[in-house]
Amino acid sequence: MSDATRRLAAIDIGTVTTRLLVADVGPSTISELARSTDITHLGQGLGSTGALSDDAMARVSQVIAGYADTMRELGVADAHAVATSASRDATNSALFLSLLADHGIHPEVISGSREAQLTFLGATSHIGSGRVLVDDIGGGSTELVLGSATGPILHRTNDIEQTRSIDVGSRRITELYLHSDPPTQAEMAAARAFVAEEMRPYFDTGRKRPDALISVAGTATTVVAVLESMTTYDPKRVHGTVVSGAQVADVLEMLAEVPLEKRRQIAGVHPQRAGVIVAGVLILETLMALSGMDSTIVSEHDILYGILLDAYAGGRS
């Protein structure tokens, strides 16, 4: 590790997943050392109660304890953790954060706009120049950020034109609309109408269509894994894959027509994500239709990369 390189860790605590990335970060490179994705469903029941459940907080706390051990073993110089939609919305977030502090982890509950900025920084960190729209479909919200991917990777947040956090996510839409197993056509139609209504104002502003759409996070990567029938998830095969709108529609139809137990057995679907993946792919399909983009580039470089790059650069806003 050179003098200009720092060993950093990024933690993303979302509505559905909790994730860790440890890497050696330099001015133009990120060398991954350890990565973990754990489906913890922090936001389970949040829509009806307004609070994080004890069981959900305990699941995340247990995972974070393991991450703390990993970071100590790898000699991490600095760890940066963020908490997103579920933690923003919950009435008992302070209690949740205190549980994590017991493990030496102090997450920042970030705004949807900040989440979008970090996602953009990570998603565009190693692609060529161009004007791109990045989408991050989470469990509680979807982040959209439009900008130009030009210049050194540590300065790309300065090229952002607009960010937006929209309260449609895979967990939220599942709990609001998709109650049957499998969901009925009426439930799917109602969910699609709601998602379109919430997202349409963003796309109705008449701005010029971007050169490319980049999709990050578990919904988009699951679509690729299903298309490739991956029995073992391979991020290298997923990263950079171009997926058409027709392929997204095909995957949605396949997932929505079978009950949960059969969905869990589909190659490429993580069994613990199966309960919310239909809503996630429905959001992606709707987003692509509204944006006028007939394909999306699926990226493994998401907010975790953005957190690392931002930390390396000194935590600039």
C-alpha positions in Angstrom: 0.0 0.0 0.0 1.5 3.3 -1.1 1.7 6.5 0.9 -1.2 7.9 -1.1 -3.4 4.8 -0.4 -5.6 4.4 2.6 -7.4 1.3 3.8 -11.1 2.4 4.3 -14.4 0.8 5.0 -17.9 1.8 3.9 -21.1 0.6 5.4 -24.5 1.1 3.9 -27.5 0.4 6.2 -30.6 0.3 4.0 -34.2 -0.7 4.3 -33.6 -4.2 3.0 -29.9 -4.8 3.1 -26.8 -4.0 5.2 -23.6 -4.0 3.3 -19.8 -3.6 3.9 -16.9 -2.8 1.6 -13.3 -2.7 2.7 -10.8 -1.4 0.2 -7.5 0.2 -0.4 -8.4 3.6 -1.9 -6.0 5.8 -3.9 -6.3 8.9 -6.1 -7.6 6.9 -9.0 -8.0 3.3 -7.8 -10.1 1.2 -5.5 -8.8 -2.3 -4.7 -11.4 -4.3 -2.9 -10.3 -6.5 0.1 -13.6 -7.6 1.6 -17.3 -7.2 0.7 -20.4 -8.4 2.4 -24.1 -8.1 1.7 -26.6 -9.2 4.3 -30.4 -9.0 3.8 -31.6 -7.7 7.2 -35.0 -6.1 6.3 -34.6 -3.2 8.7 -37.7 -1.6 7.3 -40.0 -4.6 7.8 -43.3 -3.3 9.2 -42.1 0.3 9.3 -44.9 1.5 6.9 -47.6 0.4 9.4 -45.9 1.3 12.7 -43.7 4.2 11.9 -40.9 2.6 14.0 -38.1 0.0 13.5 -39.0 -3.3 15.2 -36.8 -4.8 17.9 -36.2 -7.8 15.8 -35.1 -5.8 12.8 -32.8 -3.6 14.8 -31.3 -6.7 16.4 -30.6 -8.3 13.0 -28.7 -5.3 11.8 -26.8 -4.9 15.1 -25.7 -8.5 14.9 -24.4 -8.0 11.3 -22.7 -4.8 12.3 -20.9 -6.6 15.1 -19.5 -9.0 12.5 -18.4 -6.1 10.3 -16.6 -4.5 13.2 -14.6 -7.7 13.7 -13.7 -7.9 10.0 -12.5 -4.3 9.9 -10.3 -4.9 13.0 -8.8 -8.0 11.4 -8.0 -6.1 8.2 -6.6 -3.0 9.9 -9.0 -0.5 8.5 -7.8 3.1 9.1 -11.2 4.7 8.9 -14.8 3.5 8.7 -17.7 5.5 7.3 -21.3 4.3 7.7 -24.5 5.7 6.4 -28.1 4.9 7.1 -30.8 5.7 4.6 -34.5 5.6 4.0 -35.7 3.4 6.9 -33.6 5.2 9.4 -34.7 8.6 8.0 -38.4 7.7 8.4 -38.4 5.8 11.7 -39.5 7.5 15.0 -36.9 5.5 17.0 -33.8 6.0 14.9 -31.9 7.3 17.9 -32.4 4.0 19.7 -31.2 2.1 16.7 -28.1 4.2 16.3 -27.2 3.7 20.0 -27.3 -0.1 19.5 -24.8 0.2 16.6 -22.6 2.6 18.7 -22.1 -0.3 21.1 -20.0 -1.9 18.3 -18.0 1.2 17.6 -20.0 2.1 14.5 -21.6 5.5 14.3 -23.7 5.8 11.1 -24.8 9.1 9.7 -28.4 9.2 8.7 -28.2 10.9 5.4 -30.8 12.8 3.3 -32.1 11.4 0.1 -30.3 14.0 -1.8 -27.0 13.1 -0.2 -27.7 9.5 -0.8 -28.2 10.2 -4.5 -24.9 12.2 -4.7 -22.9 9.4 -3.2 -24.5 6.9 -5.4 -23.7 9.0 -8.5 -20.1 9.3 -7.4 -19.8 5.6 -7.0 -21.7 4.5 -10.1 -19.8 6.8 -12.5 -16.4 6.3 -10.9 -15.0 4.1 -13.6 -17.0 4.8 -16.8 -16.2 7.2 -19.6 -17.6 10.7 -20.1 -21.2 11.4 -20.8 -24.4 12.7 -19.4 -26.0 10.0 -17.3 -29.0 9.3 -15.1 -28.2 7.0 -12.2 -31.0 5.2 -10.4 -30.8 3.4 -7.0 -33.9 1.4 -6.1 -33.9 0.8 -2.4 -36.3 -0.8 0.0 -37.9 2.5 1.1 -37.0 5.0 -1.6 -35.6 5.4 -5.1 -32.7 7.8 -5.7 -32.3 9.5 -9.0 -29.4 11.7 -10.0 -28.6 13.3 -13.3 -25.1 14.5 -14.1 -22.1 14.4 -16.3 -19.5 11.7 -15.7 -16.4 13.7 -16.6 -13.1 14.6 -15.0 -11.2 13.0 -12.2 -13.3 10.5 -10.1 -12.8 12.5 -6.9 -14.5 15.5 -8.4 -17.5 14.1 -10.2 -20.1 15.2 -7.6 -19.5 18.8 -8.9 -21.0 17.8 -12.3 -24.4 16.8 -10.8 -27.4 18.7 -12.4 -30.2 17.4 -10.2 -30.9 14.8 -7.5 -34.2 13.5 -6.3 -35.3 11.0 -3.7 -38.7 9.5 -4.3 -40.6 7.5 -1.7 -41.1 4.4 -3.7 -39.0 1.3 -2.8 -39.3 -2.4 -3.0 -40.3 -2.9 0.7 -42.6 0.1 0.8 -44.5 -0.9 -2.4 -44.7 -4.5 -1.3 -46.3 -3.6 2.0 -48.6 -1.0 0.4 -49.9 -3.0 -2.5 -48.7 -6.6 -3.1 -50.6 -8.5 -0.5 -51.5 -11.7 -2.3 -49.2 -14.6 -3.1 -48.5 -14.3 -6.0 -49.7 -10.7 -6.4 -52.9 -10.3 -8.4 -53.1 -8.4 -11.6 -55.2 -5.7 -9.8 -52.5 -5.3 -7.1 -49.8 -5.1 -9.8 -51.8 -2.5 -11.7 -52.4 -0.4 -8.5 -48.7 -0.6 -7.6 -47.6 0.4 -11.1 -50.0 3.3 -11.1 -48.8 4.6 -7.8 -45.1 4.3 -8.7 -45.8 6.1 -12.0 -47.7 8.9 -10.3 -44.9 9.4 -7.8 -42.1 9.4 -10.4 -43.7 11.2 -13.3 -43.1 14.7 -12.1 -39.4 14.1 -12.2 -39.5 13.1 -15.8 -42.1 15.6 -17.0 -39.8 18.6 -16.7 -38.8 18.5 -20.3 -35.1 18.1 -19.8 -33.0 16.6 -22.5 -32.8 12.8 -22.3 -29.5 11.5 -20.9 -26.9 9.6 -22.9 -27.2 6.6 -20.7 -29.1 5.1 -17.7 -27.1 3.4 -15.0 -28.9 1.2 -12.4 -27.3 0.1 -9.2 -28.2 -1.9 -6.1 -30.0 -5.2 -5.5 -33.0 -5.0 -7.8 -31.0 -4.3 -10.9 -28.2 -6.8 -10.1 -30.9 -9.4 -9.4 -32.4 -8.9 -12.9 -29.0 -9.7 -14.4 -28.5 -12.7 -12.2 -32.0 -14.0 -13.2 -31.3 -13.4 -16.9 -28.0 -15.3 -16.6 -29.5 -18.0 -14.3 -26.8 -17.6 -11.8 -26.8 -20.3 -9.1 -23.8 -18.5 -7.6 -23.8 -14.7 -7.7 -20.8 -13.4 -9.7 -20.4 -9.6 -9.5 -17.8 -9.5 -12.3 -20.4 -11.0 -14.7 -23.1 -8.5 -13.5 -21.0 -5.3 -13.6 -21.4 -3.4 -16.9 -24.2 -5.6 -18.3 -26.7 -3.8 -20.5 -30.3 -4.8 -19.9 -33.1 -3.9 -22.3 -36.6 -2.8 -21.2 -38.0 -5.9 -22.8 -35.7 -8.1 -20.7 -36.8 -6.2 -17.5 -40.5 -6.8 -18.4 -39.8 -10.5 -19.0 -38.1 -10.9 -15.7 -41.0 -9.1 -13.9 -43.6 -11.4 -15.5 -41.6 -14.5 -14.5 -41.2 -13.4 -10.9 -44.8 -12.0 -10.5 -46.6 -15.1 -11.7 -45.2 -17.6 -9.1 -45.8 -17.8 -5.3 -43.0 -16.8 -2.9 -41.7 -20.3 -2.3 -41.2 -20.9 -6.0 -39.7 -17.4 -6.5 -37.1 -18.2 -3.8 -36.0 -21.2 -6.0 -35.5 -19.2 -9.2 -31.8 -19.1 -10.1 -30.4 -15.6 -9.5 -32.9 -14.6 -6.8 -31.6 -14.4 -3.3 -34.1 -16.3 -1.1 -34.3 -13.4 1.4 -34.9 -10.8 -1.4 -37.7 -12.9 -3.0 -40.4 -11.2 -1.0 -39.7 -7.7 -2.3 -38.1 -8.3 -5.7 -41.4 -8.1 -7.7 -42.0 -4.6 -6.5 -38.4 -3.7 -7.1 -38.4 -4.8 -10.7 -41.8 -3.1 -11.2 -40.2 0.1 -10.1 -37.3 -0.4 -12.5 -39.7 -1.1 -15.4 -41.7 2.0 -14.7 -38.6 4.1 -14.3 -37.3 3.0 -17.6 -40.6 3.7 -19.4 -40.9 7.2 -17.9 -37.3 8.1 -18.7 -37.6 7.0 -22.4 -34.5 4.8 -22.1 -34.8 1.4 -23.8 -31.8 0.0 -21.9 -29.8 0.4 -18.7 -26.3 -0.4 -17.6 -26.2 -2.4 -14.4 -23.3 -1.3 -12.1 -21.8 -3.0 -9.1 -20.2 0.3 -8.2 -22.8 2.1 -6.1 -23.1 4.1 -2.9 -20.4 2.0 -1.2 -17.8 3.2 -3.8 -19.2 6.7 -3.4 -18.7 6.6 0.4 -15.1 5.5 0.0 -14.2 8.1 -2.6 -15.9 10.9 -0.6 -14.0 9.7 2.6 -10.7 9.6 0.7 -11.3 13.2 -0.6 -11.9 14.4 2.9 -15.7 14.2 3.2 -16.4 17.0 0.8 -20.1 17.8 0.2 
